[in-house]
Amino acid sequence: MTHATTSAAPVPEPVRRRRQRAWYVYDWANSAYVTTSATVLFTPYLTSVATRAACPGGAADPGTVDGVCRTALSVAGIPVSPGSVALYAVTLGTLVSALVLPVVGTLADRSGSPRRLMGGFAAVGATAAACMVFVTGTNWQLGALLEIVGSVCLGSSLAVYNALLVQVATPDERDRVSSRGWAVGYAGGGLLLAVNLAVVSGHEALGLSQSGAVRLSLLVAGLWWGLFTLVPYLGLRGLDQPRRAPAAGDQGLPAAVADTVRQLGRTLRGLPAYPQTLLFLVAFLLFNDGVQTVIATASLYGEAELGFETSQLITTILLVQFVALGGALAFGALAARTGAWRAVLLSLGVWLVVVSLGFALPAGRFGLFLGLAVGIGLVLGGTQALSRSLYSQLVPRGQEAAYFSLYQAAERGTSWLGTLVFGLVYQLSGSYRPALLSLLVFFVLGGVLLARVDVRAGVERAGNPQPAVL
């Protein structure tokens, strides 16, 4: 059974606006964890903890050669380099998410309150994020476990959160609402990251060790995620459906889980019946993989190929964060005039220019690198926000969470492809420049497929009302 109450159209405008403001805050809440913990601080910190466990003597340890710890840690009898622990934890969390998310989405569509499901995953994820403060000494196992739990809960909560866009906004409002949500997220993530980086940089003046400052920042990011989640959790109560009484044939939790899995199977088998939705999803996977790989490798490219210091790279990250705020709003305004489909295609053209300029950028020219960061920030928020709102128009009514879980799961399940291509090209060429240039193929192929999507036909096939501008 799915719930057909999927459109915000009958809801009075003041109520919709209030719900939209509450909905925005979850972007603000989780982005603080994404930027501070998942992107900047926790991976290098967990690597240092794992290295300390493998080579407790530091530079004097027999396992340290040329300043690098060569002693492997044992994971279920498998030797693992301490420098790879954090990366493997991220990879495992991503793979688990790809398996779990489709079930989560189907369960959300069946439940009377996806809001509660989102809040539950956020609460567990935020708790795991806050508990990173306890990762000290050589306790790398706890850190890896918390990384995996945080990643899975983040992805699960976002799948439900994205699907709620359909309930808080009418078809003609979704580009604006989605763009504002991303903008609010960039603001929250950038603000806390700036504060935490100031704490880490000035740790001595605060009477903290550097590791203590990092752990404090991780704790604050987790608390931020959990506390601000209360705003959408309480503010979206009006979306709840009445609890239905148990039917005579209900057999409890095992039967409900089995029924959810069967419903997921029906969703997957029915996906080819929505060819425009499927075509958009494949296009998104390609160009989004390019976007995510540029983000993941930008610091490495700036340090190893262009010769910039860590402080310069941190400045660049903060610049991208705050420019992306304006970029999301600007592309939202553009979509109101041209439609989200054309705006996303335009953003992919800009990505082609940005990646090409990055390939040709001379080493050591930090001013030009900052200019490139501005270009990335301008299109980053717009590409992501409008892809979300455009996809929301194409998902079948009553199956929003299930389809958004596929959107989120497929994104995570293929997010390794761009980094794999980047790494292979570097290995073959010995330079990060051709590796960066190789990412153009993701934007080109994604753009070609997106250009072939008949959005109007897809909206009609999904049974959704046609927006005035698409």
C-alpha positions in Angstrom: 0.0 0.0 0.0 1.3 3.5 -0.8 -0.1 6.9 0.2 -1.4 9.1 -2.6 -1.2 12.3 -0.6 1.8 13.6 -2.6 0.9 17.0 -3.8 1.0 20.3 -1.8 -1.5 22.0 -4.1 -4.6 21.8 -1.9 -2.7 23.2 1.1 -3.1 26.9 1.8 -0.1 29.0 0.8 0.8 30.2 4.4 0.9 26.6 5.6 3.1 25.5 2.6 5.5 28.4 3.2 5.8 27.4 6.9 6.5 23.8 6.0 9.0 24.8 3.4 11.0 26.9 5.9 11.0 23.9 8.3 12.1 21.6 5.4 15.1 23.9 4.5 16.5 23.5 8.0 17.4 19.8 7.5 19.8 20.9 4.8 21.3 23.3 7.3 21.5 20.5 9.9 23.2 17.7 8.0 25.5 19.9 5.9 27.4 20.8 9.0 28.3 17.2 9.5 29.0 16.7 5.8 31.5 19.6 5.5 33.2 19.5 9.0 33.3 15.8 9.7 32.8 13.8 6.5 34.7 16.1 4.1 37.4 17.9 6.0 38.3 16.7 9.5 37.5 13.1 10.2 39.3 11.2 7.4 42.8 12.7 8.2 42.1 12.3 12.0 41.1 8.7 11.7 44.1 8.1 9.5 46.4 9.5 12.3 44.7 7.3 14.9 45.1 4.2 12.7 48.7 5.1 12.0 49.4 5.4 15.8 47.9 2.0 16.3 50.1 0.4 13.6 53.3 2.3 14.4 53.1 3.4 18.1 56.7 4.6 18.1 56.0 7.2 15.4 59.0 8.2 13.3 61.2 5.9 15.5 59.0 2.9 15.1 60.6 0.0 13.2 57.6 -0.1 10.9 58.1 3.5 9.8 60.1 3.9 6.5 60.8 7.3 5.0 58.3 8.8 7.4 55.5 6.5 6.3 54.1 3.7 8.5 54.5 0.4 6.6 53.0 -1.9 9.3 49.6 -3.2 8.4 46.6 -3.5 10.7 44.5 -6.7 10.8 40.8 -6.6 9.9 39.3 -10.1 10.2 42.7 -11.4 9.4 43.1 -9.2 6.3 46.1 -6.8 6.3 45.1 -3.2 5.8 47.3 -0.2 5.5 46.6 2.4 8.2 46.5 5.1 5.5 43.6 3.2 3.9 41.4 2.6 6.9 39.3 5.8 6.6 39.0 5.3 2.8 37.8 1.8 3.2 35.3 2.8 5.9 33.9 5.4 3.5 33.7 2.9 0.7 32.0 0.3 2.9 29.5 2.9 4.2 28.7 3.8 0.6 28.1 0.2 -0.5 25.9 -0.5 2.5 23.9 2.6 1.7 23.4 1.5 -1.9 21.9 -1.8 -0.6 19.8 -0.3 2.2 18.4 2.8 0.7 15.9 1.2 -1.7 14.3 -0.6 1.2 14.3 2.6 3.2 12.5 4.4 0.5 9.9 1.8 0.0 9.3 1.7 3.8 8.9 5.5 3.8 6.2 5.3 1.1 4.3 2.6 3.1 4.6 4.4 6.4 2.2 7.0 7.6 5.0 9.3 8.7 8.1 9.5 6.6 9.0 12.5 8.8 9.5 10.1 11.7 11.7 7.8 9.6 13.8 10.7 8.5 14.1 11.9 12.1 15.0 8.5 13.4 17.9 8.0 10.9 19.1 11.6 11.6 19.1 10.9 15.3 21.2 7.8 15.0 23.5 9.4 12.5 23.9 12.5 14.6 24.6 10.4 17.7 27.3 8.5 15.8 28.8 11.8 14.6 28.9 13.2 18.1 30.5 10.0 19.5 33.5 10.6 17.2 34.7 12.7 20.1 35.5 9.3 21.8 37.9 8.2 19.0 41.2 8.6 20.8 44.6 6.9 21.2 44.6 3.8 19.0 40.9 3.2 18.9 40.6 3.2 15.1 38.0 0.4 15.1 35.4 2.7 16.8 36.2 5.5 14.4 35.6 3.2 11.3 32.3 1.9 12.8 31.0 5.4 13.5 32.0 6.5 10.0 30.0 3.7 8.4 26.9 4.3 10.7 27.0 8.0 10.0 27.2 7.5 6.3 24.4 5.0 6.1 22.1 7.1 8.3 22.9 10.3 6.4 22.0 8.7 3.0 18.8 7.1 4.5 17.6 10.4 6.0 18.4 12.3 2.8 16.4 9.8 0.6 13.3 10.5 2.7 14.0 14.2 3.0 14.3 14.7 -0.7 11.0 12.8 -1.3 9.3 15.2 1.1 10.0 18.0 -1.4 6.9 16.7 -3.3 4.7 17.2 -0.2 5.9 20.7 0.8 6.0 22.3 -2.6 3.7 22.5 -5.6 5.2 21.5 -9.0 5.8 25.2 -9.9 7.5 25.9 -6.6 9.9 23.0 -6.5 12.9 24.6 -8.4 12.8 27.6 -6.0 12.3 25.5 -2.9 15.0 22.9 -3.8 17.5 25.7 -4.6 16.8 27.5 -1.3 17.3 24.3 0.6 20.7 23.8 -1.0 21.6 27.4 -0.3 20.6 27.1 3.3 22.7 23.9 3.5 25.8 25.6 2.1 25.3 28.5 4.6 25.1 26.2 7.6 27.9 23.9 6.4 30.2 26.8 5.6 29.5 28.7 8.8 30.3 25.8 11.1 33.3 24.7 9.0 34.7 28.3 9.3 34.2 28.2 13.1 35.7 24.7 13.5 38.7 25.5 11.3 39.3 28.6 13.5 39.2 26.4 16.6 41.6 23.9 15.1 44.0 26.6 13.8 44.0 28.5 17.2 43.9 25.4 19.4 46.9 26.6 21.5 45.2 29.9 22.4 42.2 27.9 23.6 44.3 25.6 25.7 43.6 22.5 23.5 45.8 20.1 21.8 45.3 19.9 18.0 43.6 16.4 18.3 41.4 17.8 21.2 40.3 20.7 18.9 39.5 18.3 16.1 37.5 16.0 18.5 35.6 19.1 19.9 34.7 20.1 16.3 33.5 16.6 15.5 31.3 16.7 18.6 29.8 20.1 17.7 29.1 18.9 14.2 27.2 15.9 15.5 25.2 18.0 18.0 24.4 20.6 15.3 23.0 17.9 13.1 20.8 16.4 15.8 19.6 19.6 17.4 18.6 21.4 14.1 16.9 18.3 12.9 14.2 19.0 15.5 13.0 21.9 13.4 11.8 19.9 10.4 10.8 17.0 12.7 8.4 19.2 14.6 7.6 21.6 11.7 6.4 18.9 9.3 4.0 17.1 11.7 1.1 18.2 9.5 2.3 15.8 6.7 1.7 12.7 8.9 -1.1 10.3 7.8 -3.4 8.8 10.3 -2.2 5.6 11.8 -4.1 2.7 10.4 -5.4 -0.1 12.6 -3.7 -3.5 12.2 -5.5 -5.6 9.7 -6.6 -9.1 10.7 -4.0 -10.6 8.4 -1.1 -8.6 9.7 1.7 -10.8 11.1 4.0 -8.3 12.7 7.4 -6.9 11.8 8.8 -9.9 9.8 5.8 -9.9 7.5 6.0 -6.1 7.1 9.6 -6.3 6.2 9.0 -9.1 3.7 6.1 -7.1 2.2 8.4 -4.0 1.9 11.0 -6.0 0.1 8.3 -7.4 -2.3 7.1 -3.9 -3.0 10.7 -2.8 -3.7 10.9 -5.6 -6.3 7.7 -4.4 -7.9 9.1 -0.8 -8.0 12.3 -2.0 -9.7 10.4 -4.1 -12.3 8.1 -1.2 -13.0 10.9 1.3 -13.6 11.2 0.6 -17.4 7.5 1.6 -17.6 8.8 5.2 -17.0 11.4 5.6 -19.8 12.0 9.3 -19.3 12.5 8.9 -15.6 14.9 6.1 -16.2 16.8 8.1 -18.9 17.1 11.1 -16.5 18.3 8.8 -13.7 21.1 7.4 -15.9 22.1 10.9 -17.1 22.2 12.2 -13.5 24.4 9.3 -12.4 26.9 10.2 -15.1 27.2 14.0 -14.7 26.8 13.8 -10.9 29.7 11.3 -10.8 31.8 14.0 -12.6 30.6 16.6 -10.1 31.4 14.4 -7.1 34.8 13.5 -8.4 35.8 17.1 -9.0 34.8 17.9 -5.4 36.7 14.8 -4.0 39.9 15.4 -6.0 40.1 19.2 -6.0 42.3 19.5 -2.9 44.6 16.7 -4.1 44.9 18.4 -7.5 45.6 21.8 -5.9 48.3 20.3 -3.6 50.1 17.7 -5.7 49.8 19.3 -9.2 49.5 23.0 -8.5 51.7 23.2 -5.3 49.4 25.0 -2.9 49.6 24.9 0.9 47.0 23.4 3.2 45.9 26.9 4.4 45.3 27.9 0.8 43.2 24.8 0.1 41.1 25.5 3.2 40.5 29.0 2.0 39.4 27.6 -1.3 37.0 25.1 0.3 35.3 27.9 2.3 35.1 30.1 -0.8 33.4 27.3 -2.8 31.0 26.7 0.1 29.8 30.3 0.2 29.8 31.0 -3.5 27.7 27.8 -4.0 25.1 29.4 -1.7 24.6 32.3 -4.2 24.9 29.9 -7.2 22.1 27.8 -5.9 19.8 30.8 -5.6 20.9 32.2 -9.0 20.2 29.0 -10.8 16.9 28.7 -9.0 15.9 32.1 -10.4 17.2 31.1 -13.8 15.1 28.0 -13.7 12.0 30.1 -13.0 12.4 31.7 -16.4 13.9 28.9 -18.6 12.9 25.7 -16.7 15.1 23.4 -14.7 15.9 21.1 -17.6 17.6 24.0 -19.6 19.3 25.4 -16.5 20.9 22.0 -15.7 22.1 21.6 -19.3 23.6 25.1 -19.1 25.3 24.2 -15.8 26.9 21.1 -17.5 28.3 23.4 -20.2 29.9 25.5 -17.5 31.3 22.4 -15.9 33.0 21.5 -19.2 34.6 25.0 -19.2 35.7 24.8 -15.6 37.3 21.4 -15.9 39.1 22.4 -19.1 40.5 25.6 -17.5 41.6 23.5 -14.5 43.6 21.3 -16.8 45.4 24.3 -18.3 45.9 26.2 -15.0 49.6 27.0 -14.4 51.1 25.8 -11.1 51.4 28.2 -8.2 48.8 30.7 -9.6 46.6 30.9 -6.5 44.6 33.8 -7.7 43.6 31.9 -10.8 42.8 28.9 -8.7 40.4 31.0 -6.6 38.8 32.2 -9.8 38.3 28.6 -10.8 36.8 27.9 -7.3 34.3 30.7 -7.9 33.3 29.0 -11.2 32.8 25.6 -9.4 30.8 27.2 -6.6 28.4 29.0 -9.1 27.4 25.8 -10.8 27.8 23.3 -8.0 24.6 24.3 -6.0 22.6 24.9 -9.2 23.4 21.5 -10.7 22.5 19.6 -7.5 19.4 21.6 -6.5 17.8 21.6 -9.9 18.5 18.0 -10.5 16.6 17.2 -7.4 13.6 19.3 -8.3 13.5 18.1 -11.9 13.6 14.5 -10.8 10.8 15.1 -8.4 8.5 16.0 -11.4 9.3 12.6 -13.0 8.7 10.2 -10.1 5.4 8.3 -10.1 2.8 9.6 -7.6 2.7 7.8 -4.4 6.2 6.3 -4.8 8.3 9.4 -4.2 10.4 8.0 -1.4 11.0 4.7 -3.2 12.2 6.6 -6.3 14.3 9.1 -4.4 15.9 6.2 -2.6 16.9 4.8 -6.0 18.2 8.3 -6.9 20.3 8.4 -3.7 21.3 4.7 -3.8 22.4 4.8 -7.4 24.3 7.9 -6.8 26.2 6.3 -3.9 26.5 2.9 -5.7 28.3 4.5 -8.7 30.2 7.3 -7.0 33.4 5.2 -7.2 33.4 5.3 -11.0 34.7 8.8 -11.5 37.5 8.4 -8.9 38.4 5.1 -10.4 38.8 6.7 -13.9 40.7 9.6 -12.3 43.1 7.2 -10.5 43.7 4.9 -13.5 44.5 7.8 -15.8 46.9 9.2 -13.2 48.6 5.8 -12.9 49.0 5.5 -16.6 50.1 9.1 -17.3 51.9 10.0 -14.1 50.1 13.4 -14.0 46.9 14.7 -12.4 46.2 17.0 -15.4 45.1 14.3 -17.9 43.3 12.6 -15.0 41.2 15.8 -14.5 40.6 16.1 -18.2 39.3 12.6 -18.3 36.3 13.7 -16.2 34.9 15.6 -19.2 33.5 12.3 -20.5 31.1 12.2 -17.5 29.7 15.7 -18.2 29.5 15.1 -22.0 27.7 11.8 -21.8 25.4 13.0 -19.0 24.6 16.1 -20.9 23.8 14.2 -24.1 21.5 11.8 -22.3 19.8 14.7 -20.4 19.2 16.5 -23.7 17.3 13.5 -24.9 14.9 13.4 -21.9 11.4 14.5 -22.9 10.4 16.0 -19.6 6.8 16.9 -20.4 6.2 13.3 -21.5 7.9 12.0 -18.4 5.7 14.2 -16.1 2.6 13.0 -17.9 3.6 9.3 -17.7 4.3 9.6 -14.0 0.8 10.9 -13.4 1.9 14.4 -12.1 0.5 17.8 -12.9 2.4 19.8 -15.5 4.3 22.8 -14.2 4.0 26.0 -16.1 7.7 26.2 -16.7 9.8 23.1 -17.0 
